[in-house]
Amino acid sequence: MKKIDIFLKEEVSLVIDDDLDICRNAANVGIKSFYFKNSFSPIINENNLNTVTNWGEIYKYIVMSDNYE
């Protein structure tokens, strides 16, 4: 079973992963996705995908932003 199938079955609403394909698949089905980029990964600029480099950025986006529903 693929991760996306598990996300859908479990009704996941948020994904944080360092695998870009997993984040894209989740975002494509409407799951809020955070791509955890490391220093060697490319910067991704896609409307439905948030690129982050540390947990502080994730915290700020989720807790301190109106962008998270």
N, C-alpha and C positions, 0 to 999 in steps of 0.2 A: 504494500500500500504506500502511495506517495504522500509526502507531507501535506500537500494541498488537499488531498482527500480527507486526511485526518482533521485538518483545519475546518473544512466544511462540515464534517460529521459532528465535531465538537463545538461548532458555532463560534469559532475563534473570532474575536473582533480586532485583535492587534498582534502583529508579528514583528519580532526583532531578530534579524539573522545577518550573518556575514556572507551568506550565499545569495548573490544577486538574482539568480534564477528563481529561488524560492520566494524572495521578496516580490519579484515581478509577477509571478504566478498568483500570489496572494493579493497583490494590488489589483490585478486584472479581474478578480472576482469580488472586488469591493472591500477587501480587508485592509485596514490601515496598516501600512508597512514601513518599517524603518530598516534601511540597509546600513549595517554597521561596517563602515569602510575602515580598512587598515591603511597604513601609510603607503603601501604599494598599489592599492586599488585605485581605479579611475574614479573621478568625481562623476556622479550620475545626476543629470538634470532631467527628470521626468515628472510630469505634473502629479501623478498618483503615487509617487515613491519619495520618501524622505531619506536623504543621506545624512548619517550622523557619524561622529568619530569618537564619542565618549558618552558615558551614562548621564552626564550633566545635561547634554543637549537633549537627550530623550526625556529627562525629567522636565526640563523647561518647556518642551513642546507639549507634553501631556498635561502637566499640572498647571503650568503658568500661561497656557495659551487657549484661546477660544477656538483654535483650529481642530482640536480633538473633540469628536462627538461621541 
